[in-house]
Amino acid sequence: MSKIVFLQHLSEKQKQKIEAAAPHDEIVAIPVKEATEQDLADAEIIVGWSRKFQDFILSPDCAVKWVQAWSAGVDKMPLAELEQKQVLLTSANGVHTIPISEQIFAYMLAFSRNLHQAIRNQSRARWDESGRFGELHGKTIAIVGAGNIGIGTARLARAFGMKTIGVRRSGQPLDEFDTMYSMEQLDEALGIADVVVNILPLTEQTRGLFDQGRFAAMKSEALFINVGRGTTVRTDDLVAALQNGTIAGAGLDVFDPEPLPEDHPLWSMEQVIITPHIAGSNEHYTDRVLDIFLTNLKAYQQGEKLPVNLVDYSSGY
């Protein structure tokens, strides 16, 4: 019998689903604020993560063999130490596809129809018909990071009559994209796009990738959307690009630093839409993570390789 600890609140229905898949295992669901090291000591599988327990989980006192992260990104986890301890790590990659792709379109539609200004005018009781009003139809979207979210976004873009450009490390084509570029061709793709969407994970190769040169490669009328990682963008360079008119606007859900300080210049820019790192939030999150976990659990029970989102420690995702 194995012990599985969920560092989350689960509904009775969710607990029953897990118990049905692991009838001989001990299932513990306890919010991280209430959990103790004793709860984790003999856990073979831990679902969730907390810096509060990081040192203990990495120590010989914790028997963990597999960690299922609650987040899609694992860049803030101690990957080298987990690898050294030979812990399997799976991410929640894929749970955000629908909400984040829809949020990307929320930014684009708001800018296209000038809704960001209309909302500001509404708060001032101001009737103002000025502004630029456009269409997404016929525009080109460059999606940098053509994973699950990128593919979902490309499908929506095609429904809106947009041309879809993808950028991925391999440069290999995908059906959802009209054209695919490699990361070495990033600047070429940026120069074509009316909207640039960054969905890249944080790695040593992507840290600070969007800098002054990358913004200069974009059209002056282009929009930049970041729903990936804040640290893949040099924030000062983004601010300068917006102030100087190098790019036309930005929809931002992630930042460096985060939370964004109250006195940061991005707050006061009317060509910027800011959301507080909530693009992936939705009412189906827990169920979708459990679907990933239960698929992997079946393979784990049979001694097979975990089939969904097994992190490659050499690449960092």
Buried (B, 14 or more C-beta within 10 A) or exposed (E): EBBBBBBBEBEEEBEEBBEEBBEEBEBBBBEBEEBEBEBBBBBBBBBBBBEBBBEBBBEEEBEBBBBBBBBBBBBEBBBEEBBEBEBBBBBBBBBBBBBBBBBBBBBBEBBBBBBBBBEEBEEEEEEEEEEEEEEBEEBBBBBBBBBBBBBBBBBBBBEBEBBBBBBBBEBEEBEBBBBBBBBEEBEBBBEBBBBBBBBBBBBEEBBEBBBBEBBBBBBEEBBBBBBBBBBBBBBEBBBBBBEEEBBBBBBBBBBBEBEBEEEBBBEEBEBBBBBEBEBBEBEEBBEBBBBBBBBBBBBBEEEEEBEBBBBEBEEBB
